[in-house]
Amino acid sequence: MKQKKVPSNSGKISLNDLKDVRQVEYHGDTLPDDEAIALKVSEAGFTFDFLWRPAPSRNALFVFFSGDAIRSKNDPPVFQRWSWARHFPGNCLFVSDPSLYLDKGLGLAWYGGTSRIDPLDIISRVIRRICDQKRIPIANVFSYGSSGGGFAALRLLTVIEEMGAIAINPQTVVTNYRNGMVEKYLRVCFGGLSRQEALDQYPERLSLLHHIEALKRRRIIYLQNVQDEHHYDVHYLPFCKAMGCDPEANESDGNFRRLLFAHEGGHAKAETPEVFAKAMQIAFSSDPAPSNWTEFG
């Protein structure tokens, strides 16, 4: 596969900045093959926002989750990697975190929802509906995200087991993240529970380790910057241990592929073009889905 020269950052964009994108209420309508559109779904008292960017010649779908929206720069809905879309070998569906609407200062909510609703249930139904419409096999779907978006990309595998995930420097246990945004999220969405209280009451929302036996049977491509010391030490290493795998790089064997790279930008920088190209090569080493993955599900 020819190397894709992706942008040097994974910048986020608000829907308000996409002046030429048509906005529609989505009720399961057939999506266009020749136009990017914004979809709005209202369900369970939440507003869910998606951006659809078609690539009709490709029988695959990438689902993108966003990290910290940085509310001083972006108002929801917020989408990450919109400028990367043409570099992906498939249709693209960008998902904004619905919890951002709940507080003007909330920029990161891990798509974990609130004490009463898990947004991945509704997001997964939209994904399946689109795949049915476009006749895209679920095995040809990959979630994609970094940091908090990487956490969501991996957790989606517990809801749609046939798909795969590509995660970059993700948190693997939200309450172990050293960022103060955790407390803000718990205050807004979980009634101000402490980190330990929240983890004890909602482990399925806040910890990938809670789902580890299921994740062992899923297709995962995990990209980790070794210079992002917090995420390497506190999130990547414990996840590898729970998966029963050594933390060394592994590009070719089994379900759990691990790409290690060094980028002096640490957690703040996007994956390099080289590691992005390698991830795409692994994901689509055969058409339409890799043939050398372990059977999953």
Backbone as CSV, one residue per row, in Angstrom:
resi,resn,N_x,N_y,N_z,CA_x,CA_y,CA_z,C_x,C_y,C_z
1,MET,0.842,-1.204,0.000,0.000,0.000,0.000,0.871,1.246,0.000
2,LYS,0.535,2.162,-0.866,1.310,3.396,-0.926,1.114,4.214,0.346
3,GLN,2.200,4.729,0.889,2.132,5.487,2.126,1.309,6.755,1.959
4,LYS,0.415,6.984,2.926,-0.436,8.162,2.903,0.219,9.271,3.711
5,LYS,0.323,10.439,3.137,0.889,11.587,3.837,-0.222,12.320,4.576
6,VAL,-0.553,11.812,5.735,-1.623,12.409,6.516,-1.152,13.728,7.112
7,PRO,-2.081,14.594,7.530,-1.687,15.861,8.157,-0.849,15.622,9.409
8,SER,-0.102,16.639,9.810,0.793,16.514,10.955,0.060,16.618,12.282
9,ASN,-1.217,16.984,12.264,-2.006,16.996,13.490,-3.368,16.384,13.202
10,SER,-4.043,15.973,14.262,-5.346,15.315,14.107,-6.461,16.281,14.468
11,GLY,-6.321,17.530,14.015,-7.166,18.638,14.418,-8.657,18.358,14.430
12,LYS,-9.325,19.028,15.364,-10.772,18.892,15.524,-11.467,20.069,14.848
13,ILE,-12.713,19.838,14.474,-13.473,20.891,13.817,-14.917,20.829,14.300
14,SER,-15.508,22.001,14.482,-16.913,22.077,14.852,-17.772,22.077,13.591
15,LEU,-18.985,21.584,13.733,-19.896,21.589,12.596,-20.143,23.006,12.107
16,ASN,-20.118,23.967,13.011,-20.327,25.366,12.621,-19.301,25.858,11.619
17,ASP,-18.131,25.207,11.586,-17.066,25.612,10.675,-17.179,24.954,9.302
18,LEU,-18.113,24.038,9.156,-18.289,23.326,7.884,-19.494,23.916,7.161
19,LYS,-19.308,25.079,6.614,-20.421,25.853,6.050,-21.070,25.178,4.848
20,ASP,-20.329,24.370,4.122,-20.852,23.791,2.896,-21.479,22.409,3.100
21,VAL,-21.501,21.932,4.342,-22.038,20.602,4.613,-23.522,20.704,4.961
22,ARG,-24.328,20.010,4.211,-25.774,20.005,4.455,-26.087,19.225,5.729
23,GLN,-27.056,19.717,6.494,-27.440,19.094,7.756,-28.847,18.527,7.641
24,VAL,-29.013,17.272,8.110,-30.325,16.623,8.009,-30.616,15.869,9.296
25,GLU,-31.910,15.742,9.597,-32.354,14.820,10.640,-32.308,13.411,10.052
26,TYR,-31.679,12.503,10.762,-31.493,11.158,10.218,-32.480,10.195,10.862
27,HIS,-33.279,9.554,10.011,-34.271,8.576,10.471,-34.073,7.246,9.748
28,GLY,-32.844,6.963,9.397,-32.568,5.732,8.677,-32.633,5.886,7.175
29,ASP,-32.679,7.135,6.690,-32.755,7.388,5.259,-31.495,6.890,4.559
30,THR,-31.626,6.619,3.274,-30.468,6.216,2.484,-29.498,7.378,2.350
31,LEU,-28.245,7.149,2.634,-27.239,8.210,2.594,-26.670,8.354,1.184
32,PRO,-26.281,9.569,0.811,-25.765,9.794,-0.550,-24.397,9.160,-0.752
33,ASP,-24.104,8.842,-2.004,-22.790,8.311,-2.369,-21.853,9.396,-2.885
34,ASP,-22.376,10.606,-3.039,-21.585,11.657,-3.684,-21.578,12.961,-2.902
35,GLU,-21.949,12.920,-1.627,-22.042,14.159,-0.863,-21.767,13.895,0.609
36,ALA,-20.951,14.747,1.217,-20.756,14.694,2.669,-21.906,15.432,3.328
37,ILE,-22.526,14.809,4.330,-23.639,15.448,5.024,-23.518,15.221,6.528
38,ALA,-24.139,16.120,7.283,-24.197,16.012,8.736,-25.534,15.410,9.131
39,LEU,-25.491,14.430,10.016,-26.688,13.714,10.446,-26.957,14.009,11.920
40,LYS,-28.198,14.242,12.233,-28.593,14.479,13.617,-29.626,13.431,14.012
41,VAL,-29.398,12.776,15.141,-30.299,11.760,15.671,-30.694,12.170,17.080
42,SER,-31.980,12.237,17.338,-32.478,12.571,18.666,-33.096,11.315,19.276
43,GLU,-32.539,10.884,20.393,-33.022,9.657,21.023,-32.653,9.660,22.497
44,ALA,-33.560,9.172,23.320,-33.327,9.016,24.755,-32.932,10.324,25.430
45,GLY,-33.451,11.437,24.903,-33.150,12.734,25.488,-31.794,13.290,25.121
46,PHE,-31.075,12.630,24.225,-29.757,13.077,23.785,-29.812,13.450,22.311
47,THR,-28.876,14.299,21.911,-28.671,14.614,20.502,-27.357,13.991,20.056
48,PHE,-27.445,13.163,19.036,-26.272,12.492,18.479,-25.969,13.105,17.113
49,ASP,-24.720,13.472,16.900,-24.304,14.107,15.658,-23.246,13.262,14.960
50,PHE,-23.435,13.122,13.639,-22.522,12.347,12.808,-22.188,13.157,11.553
51,LEU,-21.012,12.913,11.006,-20.636,13.422,9.694,-20.370,12.225,8.787
52,TRP,-21.069,12.184,7.671,-20.914,11.102,6.695,-20.105,11.615,5.521
53,ARG,-19.002,10.914,5.215,-18.170,11.275,4.071,-17.985,10.016,3.228
54,PRO,-18.702,9.898,2.103,-18.709,8.645,1.355,-17.477,8.442,0.490
55,ALA,-17.185,7.174,0.269,-16.190,6.750,-0.724,-16.794,5.527,-1.403
56,PRO,-17.707,5.731,-2.336,-18.535,4.641,-2.862,-17.771,3.513,-3.527
57,SER,-16.545,3.767,-3.926,-15.773,2.693,-4.559,-15.140,1.756,-3.539
58,ARG,-15.301,2.063,-2.256,-14.674,1.269,-1.194,-15.742,0.613,-0.332
59,ASN,-15.661,-0.692,-0.174,-16.648,-1.433,0.602,-16.178,-1.587,2.050
60,ALA,-15.878,-0.441,2.671,-15.394,-0.439,4.044,-15.869,0.846,4.713
61,LEU,-15.831,0.851,6.047,-16.268,2.013,6.805,-15.328,2.237,7.983
62,PHE,-14.904,3.491,8.170,-14.149,3.909,9.349,-15.044,4.802,10.204
63,VAL,-15.087,4.521,11.497,-15.899,5.281,12.442,-14.955,6.016,13.382
64,PHE,-15.029,7.346,13.393,-14.062,8.170,14.105,-14.648,8.742,15.392
65,PHE,-13.880,8.601,16.468,-14.222,9.194,17.753,-13.207,10.279,18.095
66,SER,-13.657,11.290,18.806,-12.818,12.455,19.104,-12.279,12.412,20.524
67,GLY,-11.089,12.982,20.696,-10.534,13.216,22.017,-11.039,14.542,22.569
68,ASP,-10.275,15.152,23.444,-10.681,16.384,24.115,-11.015,17.471,23.094
69,ALA,-12.228,17.998,23.164,-12.680,18.992,22.190,-12.091,20.376,22.436
70,ILE,-11.559,20.642,23.625,-11.011,21.955,23.995,-12.078,23.021,23.735
71,ARG,-12.970,23.196,24.691,-14.162,24.008,24.487,-13.875,25.489,24.267
72,SER,-12.686,25.958,24.617,-12.348,27.347,24.304,-12.173,27.556,22.802
73,LYS,-12.023,26.449,22.050,-11.831,26.525,20.602,-13.000,25.942,19.816
74,ASN,-13.730,25.006,20.422,-14.747,24.275,19.674,-16.039,24.148,20.473
75,ASP,-17.157,24.365,19.783,-18.468,24.082,20.347,-19.018,22.829,19.686
76,PRO,-19.759,22.022,20.434,-20.296,20.803,19.829,-21.381,21.107,18.796
77,PRO,-21.538,20.189,17.838,-20.808,18.935,17.716,-19.386,19.143,17.197
78,VAL,-18.469,18.292,17.680,-17.051,18.387,17.348,-16.598,17.048,16.767
79,PHE,-15.821,17.129,15.699,-15.350,15.922,15.007,-13.840,15.997,14.827
80,GLN,-13.197,14.849,14.925,-11.737,14.799,14.802,-11.316,14.024,13.565
81,ARG,-10.277,14.521,12.918,-9.675,13.927,11.722,-10.523,14.102,10.458
82,TRP,-11.387,15.074,10.441,-12.163,15.353,9.236,-11.247,15.596,8.043
83,SER,-10.146,16.311,8.265,-9.220,16.620,7.169,-8.433,15.396,6.709
84,TRP,-8.547,14.289,7.440,-7.840,13.068,7.070,-8.664,12.166,6.150
85,ALA,-9.934,12.474,5.948,-10.863,11.509,5.356,-10.355,10.906,4.057
86,ARG,-9.778,11.721,3.185,-9.371,11.215,1.869,-8.213,10.224,1.951
87,HIS,-7.568,10.153,3.103,-6.444,9.231,3.256,-6.883,7.828,3.676
88,PHE,-8.159,7.653,4.016,-8.630,6.352,4.490,-9.252,5.560,3.347
89,PRO,-8.966,4.276,3.277,-9.473,3.446,2.182,-10.896,2.969,2.430
90,GLY,-11.815,3.924,2.631,-13.193,3.547,2.871,-14.066,4.757,3.153
91,ASN,-15.351,4.502,3.309,-16.285,5.524,3.743,-15.938,5.938,5.167
92,CYS,-16.283,7.162,5.534,-15.949,7.674,6.862,-17.202,8.184,7.563
93,LEU,-17.318,7.835,8.837,-18.400,8.324,9.683,-17.780,8.903,10.948
94,PHE,-17.925,10.206,11.125,-17.357,10.902,12.272,-18.448,11.103,13.316
95,VAL,-18.116,10.844,14.580,-19.107,10.858,15.645,-18.695,11.876,16.705
96,SER,-19.619,12.778,17.048,-19.385,13.714,18.144,-19.922,13.107,19.438
97,ASP,-19.296,13.436,20.559,-19.735,12.907,21.852,-20.971,13.683,22.312
98,PRO,-22.110,13.023,22.465,-23.335,13.746,22.837,-23.283,14.385,24.218
99,SER,-22.442,13.894,25.103,-22.373,14.445,26.463,-21.809,15.865,26.490
100,LEU,-21.136,16.290,25.424,-20.579,17.642,25.401,-21.658,18.706,25.488
101,TYR,-22.871,18.375,25.108,-23.972,19.334,25.199,-24.384,19.616,26.651
102,LEU,-23.956,18.779,27.583,-24.453,18.887,28.950,-23.789,19.983,29.765
103,ASP,-22.634,20.460,29.336,-21.917,21.484,30.100,-20.978,22.230,29.155
104,LYS,-20.976,23.555,29.240,-20.170,24.382,28.337,-18.670,24.198,28.550
105,GLY,-18.286,23.664,29.685,-16.862,23.463,29.932,-16.389,22.046,29.725
106,LEU,-17.296,21.152,29.326,-16.936,19.742,29.177,-16.412,19.482,27.772
107,GLY,-15.146,19.090,27.672,-14.551,18.819,26.375,-14.240,17.363,26.127
108,LEU,-14.300,16.548,27.186,-13.934,15.140,27.054,-14.856,14.313,27.946
109,ALA,-15.552,13.347,27.322,-16.478,12.501,28.081,-16.372,11.034,27.698
110,TRP,-15.386,10.688,26.869,-15.052,9.301,26.558,-16.205,8.526,25.933
111,TYR,-17.261,9.206,25.467,-18.439,8.546,24.925,-19.009,7.547,25.941
112,GLY,-18.818,7.886,27.215,-19.282,7.004,28.288,-20.670,7.338,28.785
113,GLY,-21.231,8.465,28.316,-22.592,8.806,28.670,-22.764,9.232,30.110
114,THR,-23.935,8.969,30.647,-24.294,9.368,31.998,-24.731,8.142,32.785
115,SER,-25.160,8.392,34.009,-25.614,7.277,34.841,-26.841,6.591,34.261
116,ARG,-27.548,7.257,33.340,-28.783,6.669,32.814,-28.683,6.191,31.370
117,ILE,-27.632,6.542,30.637,-27.591,6.153,29.232,-26.160,5.907,28.767
118,ASP,-25.995,4.860,27.985,-24.718,4.559,27.327,-24.863,4.921,25.848
119,PRO,-24.200,5.971,25.396,-24.386,6.412,23.999,-23.926,5.403,22.963
120,LEU,-23.037,4.486,23.325,-22.563,3.525,22.324,-23.670,2.595,21.857
121,ASP,-24.701,2.411,22.671,-25.822,1.573,22.231,-26.501,2.195,21.018
122,ILE,-26.745,3.504,21.074,-27.408,4.190,19.963,-26.451,4.382,18.795
123,ILE,-25.208,4.754,19.084,-24.207,4.914,18.031,-24.031,3.610,17.246
124,SER,-24.006,2.491,17.947,-23.817,1.200,17.277,-25.001,0.869,16.372
125,ARG,-26.209,1.264,16.768,-27.374,1.008,15.917,-27.300,1.826,14.634
126,VAL,-26.819,3.066,14.727,-26.651,3.891,13.525,-25.613,3.266,12.601
127,ILE,-24.523,2.794,13.171,-23.471,2.154,12.363,-24.030,0.939,11.620
128,ARG,-24.753,0.104,12.327,-25.307,-1.097,11.689,-26.315,-0.730,10.598
129,ARG,-27.113,0.301,10.835,-28.099,0.719,9.848,-27.411,1.196,8.575
130,ILE,-26.345,1.985,8.741,-25.607,2.476,7.572,-24.961,1.318,6.820
131,CYS,-24.400,0.388,7.557,-23.775,-0.764,6.901,-24.800,-1.600,6.133
132,ASP,-25.981,-1.748,6.699,-27.039,-2.473,5.988,-27.412,-1.748,4.696
133,GLN,-27.559,-0.434,4.769,-27.924,0.352,3.592,-26.867,0.241,2.499
134,LYS,-25.624,0.366,2.894,-24.520,0.420,1.938,-23.920,-0.955,1.648
135,ARG,-24.506,-1.979,2.255,-24.039,-3.354,2.058,-22.552,-3.492,2.397
136,ILE,-22.185,-2.873,3.504,-20.817,-2.973,4.006,-20.787,-4.042,5.093
137,PRO,-20.032,-5.117,4.925,-19.941,-6.122,5.986,-19.374,-5.505,7.263
138,ILE,-19.917,-5.911,8.402,-19.417,-5.374,9.670,-17.939,-5.711,9.852
139,ALA,-17.490,-6.811,9.279,-16.067,-7.157,9.357,-15.194,-6.135,8.644
140,ASN,-15.789,-5.302,7.796,-15.051,-4.272,7.075,-15.157,-2.907,7.758
141,VAL,-15.586,-2.880,9.007,-15.712,-1.644,9.774,-14.585,-1.574,10.795
142,PHE,-13.920,-0.415,10.854,-12.910,-0.157,11.874,-13.249,1.144,12.594
143,SER,-13.306,1.097,13.914,-13.364,2.331,14.691,-11.950,2.898,14.785
144,TYR,-11.872,4.228,14.972,-10.569,4.896,14.931,-10.600,6.093,15.876
145,GLY,-9.591,6.204,16.732,-9.530,7.353,17.621,-8.274,7.358,18.452
146,SER,-7.948,8.527,18.982,-6.784,8.673,19.849,-7.218,9.222,21.196
147,SER,-6.413,8.956,22.216,-6.672,9.434,23.569,-8.061,8.979,24.016
148,GLY,-8.939,9.909,24.439,-10.279,9.517,24.835,-11.074,8.917,23.693
149,GLY,-10.794,9.365,22.460,-11.429,8.754,21.300,-10.946,7.332,21.066
150,GLY,-9.697,7.053,21.433,-9.176,5.699,21.340,-9.847,4.769,22.332
151,PHE,-10.118,5.289,23.528,-10.858,4.505,24.515,-12.221,4.107,23.947
152,ALA,-12.933,5.075,23.359,-14.247,4.791,22.793,-14.150,3.814,21.625
153,ALA,-13.123,3.982,20.790,-12.947,3.085,19.645,-12.791,1.645,20.100
154,LEU,-12.056,1.438,21.188,-11.875,0.089,21.710,-13.135,-0.419,22.407
155,ARG,-13.806,0.445,23.150,-15.007,-0.007,23.869,-16.125,-0.376,22.900
156,LEU,-16.151,0.251,21.726,-17.171,-0.096,20.752,-17.100,-1.572,20.357
157,LEU,-15.918,-2.169,20.464,-15.759,-3.588,20.144,-16.562,-4.482,21.069
158,THR,-16.923,-3.970,22.244,-17.732,-4.770,23.161,-19.206,-4.742,22.772
159,VAL,-19.566,-3.835,21.868,-20.948,-3.706,21.411,-21.120,-4.308,20.015
160,ILE,-20.127,-4.094,19.145,-20.144,-4.668,17.792,-18.918,-5.559,17.661
161,GLU,-19.100,-6.817,17.931,-17.941,-7.695,18.072,-17.278,-8.051,16.755
162,GLU,-17.992,-7.934,15.633,-17.411,-8.360,14.360,-16.426,-7.355,13.791
163,MET,-16.454,-6.115,14.240,-15.617,-5.065,13.666,-14.221,-5.084,14.277
164,GLY,-13.362,-4.186,13.797,-12.031,-4.015,14.353,-11.854,-2.595,14.868
165,ALA,-10.746,-2.348,15.556,-10.488,-1.015,16.117,-9.032,-0.648,15.939
166,ILE,-8.807,0.646,15.694,-7.466,1.216,15.644,-7.434,2.333,16.674
167,ALA,-6.605,2.192,17.687,-6.546,3.158,18.786,-5.130,3.686,18.925
168,ILE,-5.027,5.005,19.131,-3.725,5.663,19.239,-3.599,6.296,20.615
169,ASN,-2.616,5.864,21.378,-2.352,6.413,22.713,-3.633,6.552,23.542
170,PRO,-4.449,5.494,23.623,-5.714,5.648,24.331,-5.544,5.559,25.847
171,GLN,-6.493,6.138,26.571,-6.660,5.736,27.954,-7.302,4.346,27.932
172,THR,-6.937,3.504,28.853,-7.571,2.192,28.941,-8.412,2.059,30.206
173,VAL,-8.129,2.880,31.212,-8.999,3.035,32.379,-9.150,4.536,32.592
174,VAL,-10.343,5.043,32.385,-10.563,6.492,32.418,-10.115,7.086,33.745
175,THR,-10.430,6.417,34.833,-10.136,6.968,36.155,-8.651,6.945,36.505
176,ASN,-7.839,6.321,35.671,-6.382,6.355,35.867,-5.729,7.495,35.092
177,TYR,-6.513,8.222,34.311,-5.979,9.333,33.531,-5.664,10.494,34.474
178,ARG,-4.499,11.069,34.352,-4.062,12.084,35.300,-4.634,13.472,35.003
179,ASN,-5.478,13.574,33.999,-6.063,14.854,33.604,-7.261,15.196,34.495
180,GLY,-7.368,16.462,34.903,-8.478,16.908,35.735,-9.821,16.869,35.038
181,MET,-9.841,16.640,33.720,-11.103,16.520,33.013,-11.918,15.336,33.521
182,VAL,-11.254,14.364,34.128,-11.977,13.217,34.683,-12.974,13.684,35.737
183,GLU,-12.520,14.539,36.664,-13.415,15.040,37.707,-14.574,15.843,37.124
184,LYS,-14.296,16.636,36.108,-15.371,17.420,35.481,-16.398,16.492,34.849
185,TYR,-15.934,15.480,34.166,-16.841,14.516,33.548,-17.698,13.819,34.607
186,LEU,-17.083,13.373,35.687,-17.836,12.668,36.729,-18.827,13.590,37.416
187,ARG,-18.480,14.864,37.537,-19.416,15.822,38.149,-20.626,16.038,37.251
188,VAL,-20.388,16.224,35.954,-21.475,16.534,35.030,-22.348,15.319,34.744
189,CYS,-21.728,14.170,34.571,-22.444,12.999,34.052,-22.742,11.913,35.076
190,PHE,-22.050,11.936,36.213,-22.248,10.876,37.197,-22.434,11.422,38.608
191,GLY,-22.996,12.618,38.705,-23.394,13.151,39.994,-22.270,13.439,40.955
192,GLY,-21.053,13.634,40.432,-19.941,13.988,41.292,-19.315,12.830,42.045
193,LEU,-19.490,11.617,41.558,-18.826,10.474,42.179,-17.312,10.653,42.144
194,SER,-16.632,10.116,43.136,-15.171,10.103,43.104,-14.709,9.129,42.031
195,ARG,-13.450,9.185,41.686,-12.919,8.267,40.672,-13.166,6.810,41.071
196,GLN,-12.870,6.475,42.308,-13.022,5.080,42.730,-14.482,4.679,42.786
197,GLU,-15.335,5.569,43.268,-16.766,5.265,43.306,-17.309,5.029,41.900
198,ALA,-16.917,5.888,40.980,-17.394,5.750,39.605,-16.901,4.444,38.988
199,LEU,-15.640,4.114,39.213,-15.087,2.873,38.662,-15.790,1.661,39.256
200,ASP,-16.095,1.719,40.547,-16.775,0.595,41.201,-18.196,0.418,40.682
201,GLN,-18.890,1.527,40.416,-20.297,1.453,40.021,-20.494,1.284,38.514
202,TYR,-19.547,1.807,37.713,-19.708,1.784,36.253,-18.440,1.270,35.560
203,PRO,-17.939,0.114,35.956,-16.693,-0.373,35.334,-16.840,-0.628,33.846
204,GLU,-18.041,-0.998,33.392,-18.247,-1.280,31.976,-18.149,-0.023,31.119
205,ARG,-18.318,1.154,31.723,-18.216,2.417,30.985,-16.822,3.013,31.054
206,LEU,-16.086,2.715,32.118,-14.869,3.459,32.426,-13.590,2.643,32.341
207,SER,-13.683,1.354,32.131,-12.476,0.525,32.126,-12.527,-0.512,31.015
208,LEU,-11.527,-0.485,30.157,-11.400,-1.540,29.157,-10.960,-2.850,29.791
209,LEU,-10.317,-2.765,30.936,-9.887,-3.987,31.615,-11.094,-4.806,32.068
210,HIS,-12.204,-4.132,32.334,-13.432,-4.830,32.699,-13.905,-5.729,31.559
211,HIS,-13.566,-5.380,30.324,-14.015,-6.113,29.137,-12.912,-6.989,28.552
212,ILE,-11.885,-7.259,29.313,-10.664,-7.813,28.720,-10.884,-9.165,28.053
213,GLU,-11.730,-10.023,28.620,-11.929,-11.334,28.009,-12.588,-11.200,26.641
214,ALA,-13.529,-10.268,26.507,-14.134,-10.023,25.197,-13.113,-9.419,24.245
215,LEU,-12.312,-8.478,24.723,-11.353,-7.799,23.851,-10.260,-8.742,23.352
216,LYS,-9.986,-9.796,24.084,-9.006,-10.779,23.616,-9.456,-11.445,22.320
217,ARG,-10.754,-11.408,22.062,-11.301,-12.045,20.859,-11.645,-11.030,19.775
218,ARG,-11.228,-9.799,19.944,-11.521,-8.761,18.966,-10.259,-8.395,18.181
219,ARG,-10.438,-7.741,17.041,-9.308,-7.312,16.211,-8.896,-5.905,16.625
220,ILE,-7.703,-5.772,17.158,-7.223,-4.496,17.694,-5.872,-4.154,17.086
221,ILE,-5.749,-2.928,16.603,-4.458,-2.364,16.197,-4.194,-1.194,17.140
222,TYR,-3.209,-1.332,17.978,-2.940,-0.380,19.071,-1.637,0.342,18.751
223,LEU,-1.708,1.665,18.545,-0.542,2.479,18.227,-0.134,3.247,19.483
224,GLN,1.095,3.056,19.931,1.525,3.711,21.167,2.842,4.450,20.968
225,ASN,2.823,5.735,21.293,4.037,6.547,21.291,4.795,6.275,22.580
226,VAL,6.000,5.754,22.457,6.765,5.411,23.659,7.233,6.655,24.403
227,GLN,7.179,7.821,23.747,7.550,9.058,24.433,6.362,9.707,25.154
228,ASP,5.207,9.112,25.026,4.048,9.506,25.821,4.089,8.637,27.081
229,GLU,4.888,9.053,28.053,5.231,8.173,29.168,4.022,7.796,30.022
230,HIS,3.143,8.752,30.278,1.973,8.431,31.099,1.128,7.342,30.447
231,HIS,0.823,7.497,29.157,-0.029,6.510,28.511,0.694,5.190,28.284
232,TYR,1.989,5.243,28.074,2.741,3.993,27.935,2.764,3.230,29.260
233,ASP,3.078,3.906,30.345,3.252,3.237,31.635,1.930,2.883,32.316
234,VAL,0.972,3.816,32.269,-0.238,3.682,33.094,-1.395,3.029,32.329
235,HIS,-1.364,3.105,30.990,-2.481,2.573,30.218,-2.060,1.418,29.307
236,TYR,-0.983,1.598,28.545,-0.574,0.560,27.599,-0.051,-0.688,28.313
237,LEU,0.897,-0.524,29.232,1.487,-1.694,29.881,0.460,-2.524,30.652
238,PRO,-0.412,-1.907,31.460,-1.428,-2.727,32.141,-2.393,-3.411,31.174
239,PHE,-2.697,-2.757,30.064,-3.588,-3.368,29.083,-2.924,-4.598,28.458
240,CYS,-1.652,-4.472,28.104,-0.928,-5.624,27.556,-0.892,-6.772,28.551
241,LYS,-0.633,-6.450,29.800,-0.584,-7.491,30.831,-1.928,-8.192,30.958
242,ALA,-3.012,-7.410,30.979,-4.344,-7.996,31.085,-4.674,-8.843,29.861
243,MET,-4.175,-8.441,28.700,-4.401,-9.199,27.475,-3.551,-10.468,27.423
244,GLY,-2.611,-10.592,28.350,-1.724,-11.751,28.377,-0.645,-11.680,27.326
245,CYS,-0.238,-10.448,26.967,0.743,-10.244,25.898,1.924,-9.428,26.402
246,ASP,3.089,-9.700,25.855,4.235,-8.838,26.107,4.006,-7.495,25.434
247,PRO,4.600,-6.426,25.958,4.380,-5.107,25.371,5.205,-4.812,24.125
248,GLU,6.005,-5.746,23.673,6.805,-5.499,22.484,5.912,-5.305,21.259
249,ALA,6.465,-4.654,20.250,5.723,-4.448,19.010,5.347,-5.790,18.392
250,ASN,4.172,-5.831,17.797,3.692,-7.040,17.140,2.822,-6.637,15.962
251,GLU,3.357,-6.749,14.756,2.637,-6.303,13.568,1.942,-7.416,12.818
252,SER,2.184,-8.694,13.169,1.753,-9.748,12.264,1.015,-10.916,12.884
253,ASP,0.966,-11.036,14.204,0.423,-12.253,14.804,-0.798,-11.975,15.675
254,GLY,-1.827,-12.804,15.491,-2.975,-12.773,16.370,-3.864,-11.557,16.210
255,ASN,-4.777,-11.410,17.158,-5.748,-10.323,17.110,-5.201,-8.995,17.590
256,PHE,-4.228,-9.026,18.485,-3.777,-7.814,19.158,-2.470,-7.345,18.534
257,ARG,-2.571,-6.446,17.545,-1.391,-5.921,16.873,-0.936,-4.650,17.580
258,ARG,0.370,-4.532,17.797,0.915,-3.417,18.572,2.003,-2.719,17.754
259,LEU,1.776,-1.428,17.503,2.739,-0.619,16.767,3.306,0.425,17.718
260,LEU,4.583,0.338,18.004,5.248,1.300,18.878,6.031,2.286,18.016
261,PHE,5.940,3.553,18.369,6.672,4.578,17.629,7.150,5.639,18.597
262,ALA,8.092,6.441,18.156,8.646,7.510,18.995,8.399,8.839,18.318
263,HIS,7.675,9.721,19.019,7.364,11.048,18.507,7.572,12.024,19.648
264,GLU,8.482,12.968,19.450,8.850,13.857,20.540,7.700,14.740,21.012
265,GLY,6.611,14.792,20.263,5.459,15.563,20.699,4.682,14.913,21.822
266,GLY,4.998,13.649,22.148,4.298,12.972,23.224,2.824,12.777,22.899
267,HIS,1.982,12.965,23.918,0.559,12.695,23.750,-0.129,13.723,22.854
268,ALA,0.448,14.898,22.744,-0.220,15.995,22.031,-0.160,15.848,20.511
269,LYS,0.698,15.003,19.997,0.890,14.906,18.555,0.185,13.686,17.979
270,ALA,-0.194,13.804,16.711,-0.857,12.712,16.020,0.135,11.606,15.681
271,GLU,-0.401,10.477,15.293,0.421,9.384,14.800,1.198,9.838,13.561
272,THR,2.387,9.314,13.378,3.215,9.714,12.244,2.668,9.106,10.956
273,PRO,3.003,9.688,9.799,2.557,9.103,8.527,2.995,7.652,8.369
274,GLU,4.185,7.338,8.866,4.704,5.978,8.716,3.877,4.969,9.501
275,VAL,3.541,5.309,10.759,2.785,4.367,11.573,1.335,4.300,11.106
276,PHE,0.816,5.413,10.582,-0.531,5.387,9.998,-0.573,4.424,8.808
277,ALA,0.410,4.524,7.921,0.451,3.654,6.745,0.549,2.190,7.154
278,LYS,1.332,1.908,8.188,1.467,0.530,8.662,0.139,0.024,9.214
279,ALA,-0.577,0.872,9.952,-1.874,0.453,10.489,-2.850,0.123,9.368
280,MET,-2.870,0.937,8.319,-3.757,0.665,7.188,-3.367,-0.632,6.487
281,GLN,-2.081,-0.857,6.394,-1.602,-2.085,5.751,-2.052,-3.308,6.538
282,ILE,-1.967,-3.238,7.857,-2.391,-4.350,8.699,-3.893,-4.557,8.593
283,ALA,-4.648,-3.455,8.671,-6.106,-3.558,8.656,-6.611,-4.180,7.368
284,PHE,-5.982,-3.828,6.249,-6.453,-4.295,4.957,-5.357,-5.053,4.217
285,SER,-4.748,-5.985,4.932,-3.702,-6.792,4.310,-4.265,-7.775,3.314
286,SER,-5.589,-7.950,3.317,-6.277,-8.682,2.258,-7.610,-7.995,2.034
287,ASP,-8.278,-8.328,0.979,-9.519,-7.647,0.611,-10.697,-8.599,0.806
288,PRO,-11.695,-8.215,1.634,-11.846,-6.910,2.243,-11.263,-6.814,3.634
289,ALA,-11.096,-7.938,4.335,-10.589,-7.907,5.703,-9.421,-8.870,5.829
290,PRO,-8.534,-8.641,6.790,-7.351,-9.491,6.926,-7.702,-10.960,7.066
291,SER,-6.962,-11.789,6.390,-7.215,-13.225,6.464,-6.390,-13.903,7.539
292,ASN,-5.401,-13.200,8.091,-4.512,-13.840,9.055,-4.799,-13.414,10.490
293,TRP,-6.010,-12.874,10.729,-6.437,-12.622,12.097,-6.947,-13.937,12.697
294,THR,-6.835,-14.072,13.985,-7.446,-15.196,14.677,-8.951,-15.068,14.574
295,GLU,-9.651,-16.186,14.527,-11.113,-16.112,14.511,-11.593,-15.370,15.747
296,PHE,-12.567,-14.514,15.569,-13.023,-13.675,16.671,-14.515,-13.863,16.873
297,GLY,-15.001,-13.312,18.022,-16.422,-13.357,18.335,-16.755,-14.525,19.233
